[in-house]
Amino acid sequence: MKFLNKRLIAIIHDAFMSGLALFMAIVARYGIDYLPPSQTIAAWIAIFVVISAIVFKFMGLGRGLWRFASLADLRAIVIASLASIVIFVLCLFLVTRLEALPRSVPVITWFIMVVLIGAPRLAYRAHKDGGLGRLGGIGKPAEGIKHVLLAGHVRDAEQAIRTHHLERSGLYKVHALVCPNASKSGHSIRGIPILGNVNELADLAKRLERSGAAVEAILSVTPRPPADFTKSLTQSAAELGIPVKRATPRPLDLSEPDFSELTIDDLLGRPPVKLDTSRMSDLINGRTILVTGAGGSIGSEVVRQILKYNPSRLVLIENSEFALYKIDQEVERRAPGLHRRAVIADVRDRARIHEVVQFEQPAIIFHAAALKHVPLVEDNPLEAIQTNLIGTRNVADAAVAAGAEGFVLISSDKAVKPTSIMGATKRAAEAYCQALDVSGTDTRFITVRFGNVLGSNGSVIPLFRQQIEAGGPVTITHPDMRRYFMTIPEASELVLQAAAFSVDNSNQRGRIYVLDMGDPVKITDLAKILISLAGLRPEKDIELSFTGLRPGEKMFEELFESDEENLPSGADGVIVATANLMELERIGHLVTDLQASTASGNVPLSIAHLSEIVPTLTNEKLEKKQA
């Protein structure tokens, strides 16, 4: 009821102001001493007020909340005023042919109407926002206000200011925008000055501190800003002791933001990939899907992405009871009505895998089960061979026997020119699946290769965070080491995208699908950014320690062999590589021999057999293992 009364008051106010605007226009045109007869003026005003009230009601002008008056409201006032005047002029023309009404009066009336109707709204908003001083950016800020800077592109800053109402925020005072575009320096956005160079940050922070407005946080407004800008910003902020954060809406008050921690996932500096969700839905919707390694970091995220597309049944295979329990419970929460089966099984157990796959008859199999930690695998080569290669063969053969439509092998950039046991076993698994794919089977074998995944089990990010929390040092194997990085959701989404584009594409049999990882990241820079995000100074508060390359580790990872041709796949974020092929019969014999040598526990012979499939396992590697 109170709201309806306010709406009625707003309509009466606007109608009165329209009449006042017409009267002021008439006075302005005629002068106070030469006005038309009072009866004529009264008739004009009465007609105009009625027309305006009807137009304003029809266009919903009274529904806008004055507390949040904006440019959209001003635009509505301009259009409604113009419509009222046009209808008024047409009515007078039909009745009096505009006798005694100068043509300039409607024009003057329009300008005055916009001011008289719009100005009270803006004044009311300014009053509610803390007075005209706050609106104009002058006067002393309220006690307890937090002084912040924005960082990012101008368009993102403008959107953040509007979304979180930072111009009138009762919690935050924005003093400047730090922009990666130097050409924007010296300009301003919504009255906020723009710094086009991170080097200006220190001087600004000192000036504000002297004026009693010490900067408490830098608010990042651009998702994945340029990597160089991120590095400079976080390091400069750490030197000044200013945390870098991002804005998130408050759960119950969208008009004021909260600050949340900026994560490394936000800082990859790569634009998001456009996903073809319709194709991904066609791949998954209404079908039985099986995922091996379903409790791992990659496998579990693949499961989460699959749930978005409504499979009819989901089969989870995992050899860790606890990991399987966790993902099974999560599936129950996310999709309580989904038919599912959680299977404790090891991909090394050929009979068990064949039994499960034959019973379930999946349409698509995502094979994520693997051992992937390079140093551990280097010390346990037979375990890696049995899981990464023999296990892949077991699941792949089961897929063919069950008539599965597609089999998706999740591989690694370490399979390119591998010098480690882990990389060699993944390359051998790729080769076996390629051979099956070109052998004429009805099952499509799709190999998806990508680099390091941020936050996955055994990745460097959790280790660095633990070391930072412990006070350092942060250990890095080599100062020049570089790696490709991608977030877990990104990698899993692109796995589905690659599968969706290739499962029906027989022209790409035997190819390998490589996810576009962007540019490689220097591990030293990554460590420094993580230290800076913690509000600490690299090599001052937290030391960096270089330990030397570990067994099987390479300085630089690659996504393609030198002789692999790179072709567009038709899917955004996915590239096709024409990898070398082996005949199925030959690789089948080699894998059988390898399985026999691993079963006997013969490490040198097993590595020798593996090197027949993957020649980049050098003689030095063989001699080292034999020793």
N, C-alpha and C positions, 0 to 999 in steps of 0.2 A: 504493500500500500504506500509506504514511504517512497519507494522507487517510482511508482506511478505519479505521485504528487510532484516529485522532482521533474519528471518528464513533462507534466502539464505546465509547470512553471517555466521550463525551458521553451516550450512552444509559445506560451504567452509572451515571454521575453523576446523571442525572435520576431514574432508578429508585431509587437510594439516597436521594436527597433526598425523594422521595415517601414512602418508608417512614419517614424521619426526621420528616417533617411529620405523618404520622398518629400516631406515638408522642408528639410534642410536643403534639398536640391532645388525646390521651387524658390525658396528665399535666395539661394545663391544665384539663381538665373534671373529672377525679377528684381531683386532688391527689396528691402523691407517696406519701402514707400509705394511700390507699384505692384503689389500682389493682386492676383485675380480675386473675384468675390469669395468671401469666406465659405459660402455654401458650395461653390465649385471645388475649393480645396478640400473641404470636409468630405465631399462625395468621392473625389479622387482617392483620398487617404483611406476611406472606408472600404472602397472596392479593392484597393491594393492590399490592405491588411487581410481581408478575407481570402483573396487569391494566394497571398504569401503563406497564410496559415495552412491552406489546403495543400499547397505544393510542399511545404516543409514537412507536413504530416505524411504525405505520400512518399517523399524521399527519405523519411526516417531521420530527419535532422535532430529531432529531440531525443533520439535513442543514444546518441554519443555521450560518453561520460566525460564531463568537463575536467575531471581529475587527470585524465589521460589524453587531453586534447593534443592533436598532432597535425602533421601536414595532410593526412588523409581527411581529417575533419575540416581543415581549411579548404581543401579541394571541394568537398561536399557543399560547403557554404557558398563558394564561388558559383558552382553549377546551379544550386537551388535558387540563389539570388537572380542569376541570369534568366532562369526559367520563369520565375515570378514576374520579372519585368517584361519579358517577351509576351507572356499571356496577358498581362495588364495592358500593354500597348495595343495588342490585337483587339482586345475587348473595346477599348476606347475608339479605335479606328472604325469598328463596326457600328458603334453607336453615334459618335460625334465627328468622325473623320479627323480625330486628334485636334479638334478646334481648341485653341487657347493653350495647348500643351506644347511648349517648345521641344524640338527634337533632342536638344542637349540634356533635358531633364532626366530621361531614362538612363543616359550614360552616367551622369553625375550621381544619380540614385544608386546605381550598381556599385560604384566605388565606395560610397558612404555605407551602404548596407554591409558590404564585406567587412569593413572596419568595425562598425557598430555591433555586428553579430559575432565576429571572430575575436575581437579584443577582450571582451569579458571572459571568454573561455581560457585564453592564454594567461590572463591575469590571475584567474582562479587557480590554474595549474601552477603558476609561479608561486602563488601564496602557499599552496599545499607542499610544494617542493622546498620550502624554506625561505621564501621571499625573493624579491626581484634581484637582490644582490647575488644570491646563489645562481639564479638563472643567467645572469650576465657574467658569471665567473669571477665576481669581485666580492670583497668583504671577507671577513675572517671565517674559515671553515668551522663547522660545529665541532664541539669537543668529542673526542673519541673516534673521529673519522680516520680511516686508513689511507695513507698516501701511496699511490701506486703509479707505475708506468705500464703502458701497453707495448707489446713487441709483435711485429708481423707486418703483413701487407696492409695498405691503406683500406682496401675494400673490406678486408676481414675485420679491421679495427672499427670501421663504420658500422658494420653489422653487429659487432659485439656491443658497441655503445648503445645501439638501438634495442637489441635483444634484452640486455641487462639494465637498460635505463641508467647508464653510468653518468649521463649529464646531470641527473637529478638524484643520484644515489645518496641515501642517508648514511651509507657505510664507507664509501670509497670516494676519493678525490683523485682523478686522473690528471697528471701533470704534463705528460708528453707521450708521443708514440715513437718507438725506436723501429725504424723501417729499413728493410734490406735494400731498398732502392734509393741510391744516393741522390738521384735527380729530384726526389721529393723533399729533400732537406730545405728548411726555411719556410715551407708551406705549413698550413694548419688544416685540421679536420674537426669540424664542430667546435671550433675555438681551441682545440688542443694542438700545440706546436709539434712538428714532425722533425725528428732527428734522422738524418740519412746515413749516419755513421755510428757504429757501436762505440768508437773511440770517444765520442762526445758524452757517453754515459757517465763516466767518472766525474767530469766537470759539473754536469747537471745534478748528480746526486749530492755533490759537495755544496752547491748553491742552495739546494732545497734543505739540506741539513742545517745550514747556517740560518735559514729563515724559519726554522722550527717545524719543517715539514719533511722529516727524514723519510726516504722511500722505504716502505716495508715489504714490497714485493714487486716483481715484474710479471705481468700477466700476458702469457703467450696466447695470441688470438688466431694464429694461422696454423691449421693442421699441417704437419710435416713441412716446416719452412725449409729454405735452402740449407744444405748441410754446413757450408762455410759460415753462414750467418748464425746458425745454432751454436756452432763451436765457439765463435767469437763472443756471442751473447752470454752463454753459460759460463765461460771462463771469466769474462769481465764482471759478471754478476757475482761469481764466487770470490773474486778479488775484493769486491766491495761488501761482501757479506750479505747480499740481497738474494733471497730465494726466487727461483723462476717457477711460476705456477700457471694453471689454466683456470678458466671460469667454468663452473657448472651451476645449473639452476638449483635454488633451494627447493626441497620437496614440496613445501607448502606456501612458498612465496616466490613466484617466478620473476617478480620485479627486482629482486636483489640477488646477485650471484654469490656463490660460495667459492673459495679457492680450494682446488684439489691439487695433489701432487702431479707434476708433469712426469710422464714415463718415457722411457727410451723408445717405446713403440710410436710415440708422437713425433719422433725426431728423425725418421729415416730419410726425409727429404725427397720422397717419391710420391707422385700423384696416385690416387686410388684407381684401381683397374675397374673398367666397366664390365659387369658380369651379365652374361646372357641367361637370365633366370628361367626363361621359357624352355630353353634347351636342357638346362639342368633339371627342371621339373619333369620333362619328358623322360630323362634318364632314370629318375628315381620314383616318380609318383606311381603308386599302386603296384609296386614291384617288391620282390624279396631281395634284400641287399645284405651281403655278408662282409664283415670287416675283421681282419686279423690284426693282432696287436691293438685291439680296441681300447685297452686301458692306458696306452702310452700317450705321450703329449700330442703327437701327430694323429694317431689313431682316434683318440677321444674327440679331438676337434673335427675330424672327418665325420664322426658319428653325429656331432652337434649340427654340422652343416647339412647332413643327410636328413635330419629330422625336419628341417625347414620345408622339405619337398614331399612330405607325406608318403613314405614307403608303406606297403601293406604289411611287411614283416621285416624285422631287423635281427640279424644273427651276429652276436658279439663273440669273438674267439680271443682268448687271452690266457697266458700260462701263469699269470700272477693273480692269485685269488683275491687279494685286497684291491688291486687295480680294477679287476673285473667287477667286483662288488660296487666300487665307487661309480663307475660309468653306468652300470646297470641301474643303480639308484637314481642317477641323474636322468637317465632316459625315462624312468618311471615318473619322475616329477615333471619333466618337460612334455611327455606324450603318454599320459596314463592309459589311453585306450589302445595304444599300439601293440600289436602282436610281436613279441620278441622272445629271444632265447639267448641266455648267457651260457657260454660253453667254456669250461676249463679244458684247455688242450694246448699242446705244444706243436708248432708247425713242423718240428723234426719228426714227429710220430706220423708216418705216412698212412698207416692203416686207420688211425683215429681221424685224421683230416679227411681222408676219402669217405669214411663213414658219415661224418657230419655233412660234408658238401653234397654227397649223394642223397642224403635224406632231405636236406633243406632245399635243394634245387634252386640256388640263387640265380637271379638274372645277372647281377653285377657283383664282382668280388673286388674289394679294396684291400690290397695286401700291404699293411703297414708294419707288420712284425719284423723286427730287426735288432741286431746289436750294432751300435753306432759310435760308441766312445772310442776314439782312435787309440789312445795309449793302452787302455784296458784290452781292447781287441788285439793289439799288437802283442801283448803278453799272453793272450789266450786264443791263438789262431784257430785251433780246431773247433772251438765253440762258435767262432764267427762263421767258419765254413759250413758247419752243420745248420746254423740258423739262417744266415743270409743267403746261402746258395742252395743247400740241400732242402731247407725249409721252403724256399721259393719254388723249387722244382716240385715238391710235394703238393703245394697248393695249386700251382699252375696245371699240373697233370690232373688233379682232382676237378679243376674247372672244366677242362676238356672232356673228361669222362662224364661229367654231369650235364654237359651241353650248355654251360653258362654263356650268356651273350657277350660279356666283357670281363676282362681281368685287368686291374689297374695296379701296376707295380710302382710303389713310391721309392724312388732312388735318391741319389745324392750327387752333388758336384764332385765329391771325392772319388767318384767312379771314372772321372776324366784323367787320363794318364796316371793311374793310381800307383803310388809308391808305398802305400800302407796296406795291411791285410784287410782292413775294413773296406777301403776303396776298391781293392781287387775283388773281394767277394760280391760287392754291389755291382761292379762291372760284369762279372761272370753271370750274375742273376739277370742283368739286362740282356746279355747275349743269349741266354737260354730263352727268355721270353720273346726276344726278336725272332729267334729261330722258329719258335712255335707259331708266331704270328704270320710268317711267310710260308709255313708248311702246308697251308690249305685247310686248317681247322676252321670250324664254324665260329669258334670263340675268338674275339678280337683281343689282342694283348697290347696294352697301352702302358708304356713306361714314361713316368713323369719324374724329371730330374730337377732338383733345386738345391740351394745352398743352406747355410746355417739358419736355424729358426730361433728367433728371440724368445727366451723364456722356456724353451723345451728342456726336457730332462737331460742333464749333463752339459747344457750350453754354458757359455762363458759369462753371461749376464748375471745369473744367480750367484756364481762364484765371486764375481767382482763385488756385488752388493754385500755379500758376507764379509769379504775382506775390508770393505770400506767401513762397515758397521763395527768391525773389530779394531779399527784404527790403522789398518794397513799393515804391510805394504800391499799394493795391488800387483800381482805377478803376471807378467806378460812374457811369452817365450822369446819374441824378437821385436825390436822397435819398428821395423818396416813391414811386419806381417799384416796382410789384408785379407778380408773375408767378405763374401756376399751375405747379406742378412735380409730376412723377411719375417713378418709376424706370423704366429701360428694360424690365426684366422685367415690371413692372406694366402698362405701356402695351401691350406685346406680348401678354400674356395676355388683356387686355381687348379687344384687337383681335379675337383668336380668339373670345372670348366673344360679342362683338357679332355677328360673322359667324355663329356657330353658332345664335344665337337668331333671326336675321332671314332667313337664306337660304331658308327654307321658308315665311316669313310674308309672303304677298302683300298682307296688309292694311296693311303699313307701307311700301309702295312710295313712293319719292320722299322718304322721311324721311332725316334725318341722325342718326347715333348719336354722342352726346357722352359721353366718359368722365368719370366723376365724379372731379374733380381735388382735391376738398377745398377748403380756403380758400386764397386767393392768399397768397403769401409776399412780404414786403418784402425787396427785394434787399439793402438795407443790413443788415438783420438776418441774412440769409444769409451775407453777407461777414463779419460780426462772429463768427458761430458758427464759420465755417471758420478764422478767425484764432485763436479760442479753442481749437478742437480741436488746433491746432498748438502749443498751450502758450504762445501769445503774447497780448499785451494789445492789443485794438483801440484805435486812435488814440493809443497810447503806443509800443508796439513796432512796430506796423504802421499807417501812416497810411491814411486813406480819402481818395480824390481824386474829386471830382464833375466830370465832363467835359461835361455837357449832352447832351440827346437827339440821337441820330444820325438821319440822313435815313430817313424811313419808320417811325421807331420811335414807339410809343405809350406813354403813361404807365401805362395799365392795359389789360390784355388782357381780353377777354370770351369766354365760351363760347357765347353765344346772341345772335342779333339781337333787338332790342327787340320785334319783331312775331312772333317765333318762339314757338310754344306748346311748353312742356316737358311731356313725358308719361313715365310709367314704361315701361320696355321689357320688363319681366319678367326681365331679367338683372341680377344684382347688379353695381353699379358702372357701369351704362350707362343713359343717359337718351336719350329720343327727342325730336328737335326737328322741328317742322313748318316747314321752310324754304320760302321762296318758290320757285315753279317757273317755268321758261321752256319754251316749246314746243320740241321737238327740231328742227323745221325752222328756226325762227328762230335758235337758238343755233348750229346747224350752219352756217348762212350766215355768222354773225358770226365764228365760229372760222376758217372758210375765208378770209374777208377778212383776219383777223388773221394767218393763216399767210402770206398773200401779202405783207403789209406787212413782216413780220419777215424774210422771204426776201429782200426788196429792201433791207433794212437801214434802213428808215425808222422811226426811234425815235418821233418825235412822232405819226405816223399809227398806229403800232402801239399806243401808249398810248391814243390816242383810240378805237381799236376796242375795246381792253380795257375802257375806261370805259363803253362801251355795254352790256357784260355786267355790269360791276361799277360802278354809278354813284357809289359812295363815293370813287372816284379823282377828287378835286375839280379844279376849274378851276385852282387854284393849283398842283396837281401837274402838270397838263398844261402850264401856262405855264413852269414850272421846267424841264421836260424839253425843251420847244421851245427855250428859251434856251440 
